Amino acid sequence: MAKAANVDKVKRLRGWVQNYDWGRCGAEAQVARLLALNSGAEVKPDRPYAEFWMGTHDSGPSFLADGYGEGQNVGLKEWIRKNPNVLGHKVLEKWGPDLPFLFKVLSVAKALSIQAHPDKELAKELLKLKPNLYKDGNHKPEMALAITEFRALCGFITLEELKGVLDIPEIVELVGNASAKQVLDIDKQDGAEKVKYALRSVFTQLMSASKEMATKSIAKLKSRLHAESQLRCLTEKEQLVLHLEKQYPGDIGVISAFFFNYVKLNPGEALYLGANEPHAYLSGECIECMATSDNVVRAGLTPKHRDIQTLCSMLTYKQGYPDILKGFPLSPYITRYLPPFEEFEVDCCILPKGASTVFPAIPGPSIFLVFLGKGTFRFGSREDIVTEGDVLFAPSNTEITITTSSELQLYRAGVNSRFFHTSL
């Protein structure tokens, strides 16, 4: 009976848009396109459209789009509280009457801040100490799945690469010879803790440089690189640093880019980030999924509040290139991206004209985003025509069959399927 009752609770949702200033402007943003299709909102050509949110977080909640007797302007969060069985008992038991994940589309025109997301313990502490800055007591592991080529800074470079960076005169000027020497003197026999300590020390020194010193060193770096570009090809990282300097002149985050891995994702590749890992998205468009949180500790490339001391003390200082997920096929048309976090996974479904596929019933809730095309959703005895821009909430134990007469591209976010297997 419970399974049949849940089928009737498939709901269309209205998403929420964040107009952060790093977003793409007007119609060139996928976020703006989805907003217009999803809610009929007018797109303003000179306005940035950064993030399209689908979920229950208070900073950008989704609302039910179709009354079905529920009344107008009912928030998804409020509706789930009244109908907690839609989550399935395992999800309800673990996370309470709320979605454990937040689903987004990002349209990035210029770099986001150098940032990290706190673990649960630190998140609770920050919420208590600075509730105006840190909005909730949850951690925020996340994953970005590229729609277009997507660029990011993520995690610290290796020790060997770091030694090369500490040959850059403008960096030595900012961190001091003693801190630089501490790293340069480390060899492979030294333990991981010693390496971590030296990296932490040199990075904290860099990020704590005064505004005057940072501005001066970045100006020197800029003129030196422009002069050298007449004689040699600049490295990708040097070119990136000059590009960031145009976006955020005199910002310490510009020079800190040398410390991070420069990652370029092709469409269909994904990057995941645990708590306390430094990163900055640079450009491109992606599907993003995360635990339900909006906690960000920033330290550079931003006009917003910086909490350098908190950021430098919270990082793991793990080094090396991040894992890139390419997804694995669930069926001929569905690819699954499974990060090592309980709260979420993402499926990408690309259905050719005239094809059909099934999303089997699972023990947790899902949110579907129809990204391109048009098709038919069948669940229970009902069927609905869905078109691009539609967002649907599907309760636990709902099997959905999709057929299409044109090519259809959609994404599904749900609780990580490993959670159900390991908690049996």
Disulfide bonds with the S-S distance in Angstrom:
none
